[in-house]
Amino acid sequence: MVTFSNKHTNISSKKMESQQKKILKLHDKLIMGEIDSPSLTSWIDWPESNVIPAFDNIEGILENWKNKGVKKLIMIGIGGSYLGGKAMLDFLKLDSALNPDILFAGNDLSSSKMIEISDFIKNEEYAIVMTSKSGKTLEPSLSFEYFVDKLKQQKPTNYAERVLVITEKDSLLDNAATAAGYLKSEFIDGIGGRFSGLTPLGLIPAMFKGVNYKDIIIGAKKANKDLISDPVNASAYKYATTRYLLSKKLTTEFFIAYESENLTLLDWLMQLFGESEGKEGKGLIPSKLYFTQDLHSMGQLLQEGKKTFFETTIWVKEALELKVPSTVKDHLKINYLSDRTLNSVNHSAMCGTIEAHWESGNVPNLIIEIDNNSPETIGYLYQWFFWAVTMSALLLGVDPFNQPGVEKYKENMSRNLNK
């Protein structure tokens, strides 16, 4: 389902093999819970655990909403409470960009965006899902109160039954939800926000659009089986090892997508790797590019600029097929492509770009190839990246599961607002 290649780098098989003992030792420590935050490793066993009660609760709520005419969903959250669900929804190509059924709020402080969403759902039947571990994060809290107020105006007597809150037990948000009579579900114990993409809060958008959560979990189970059965040769660990070796001389990793439905996946990866590795003065800077679009703005720098980075291309083998058109007079001289599909042209662009950047530009290029955009594949891919980022952080010698630096800006913002 997921394959990895580092052949477009100067990392030899001997260098990779030199890390095998370290990889096995760290893997064993991870499995045995002999790491800094063993209480936050429940993502490992989550696919094999009894997930049915947690998902059945959510399925029942979504089905009840639909039976009562709910057509739109406002998902409120930020960071891991937002990106996993949005990336999955986009990857699976489930929603329309022009007339979406699911709208995402609470991931910024943009008044324009909140007004735009409010205008869009003004005459719609909608429900709200609020995801926040503590309920203390300002961005989702402001959006939540704003949209609940709008819903209350529309449904003054029964608005509470159209509000679902996912939070920690006894949190500020949990107590508020109890007082207001909202529907509730709890965060899964032992799984941090950025690792929660395969829990109910990450799957709600896909489930609202009719995806069976079991298909996604099946993919995650396969990823676990593949890695645990042979950790030395696991592609996720080979990717982690390659990143670690490249980070000794380079500072930045550009995640690259060639299809628009995979762009939010890159945002998810930026948080996953940035928060997991960026501490103690360590960690690669994760960034993203959309090719071929960004080749016409960043291409010159990538080819001939300062070499402080490497590229990781996310390529999906099966894409929607669109035949290149043919014209009678061929004014633009593209008829030579008329027997090709647009995806094959895109693939040629990818191969040409990697060749140019590596062979001529001396930019290391990694390739993560994915079979398709199916529910099973996204389940596999998420779990694959959880393993990869965990090993990558452990190789650096940092705790993959904490994020102490995130609170600093919140403290400063709170101080400024209270002046």
Secondary structure, DSSP 8 states (H G I E B T S, - for coil): -EEEEEEESS--HHHHHTTHHHHHHHHHHHHHT-SS-GGG-TTTTGGGS--HHHHHHHHHHHHHHHHTT--EEEEE--GGGTHHHHHHHHHTT-S-SSS-SEEEESSS--HHHHHHHHHHTTTS-EEEEEE-SSS--HHHHHHHHHHHHHHHHHSTTTGGGGEEEEE-TTSHHHHHHHHHT-EEEE--TT--GGG-TTSHHHHHHHHHTT--HHHHHHHHHHHHHHHHH-GGG-HHHHHHHHHHHHTTT--EEEEEESSGGGHHHHHHHHHHHHHHH--TT---EEEEEETTGGGGTTHHHHHHS---EEEEEEEESS----B----SS-TTS-GGGTTSBHHHHHHHHHHHHHHIIIIIT---EEEEEES-S-HHHHHHHHHHHHHHHHHHHHHHTS-TT--TTHHHHHHHHHHHHT-
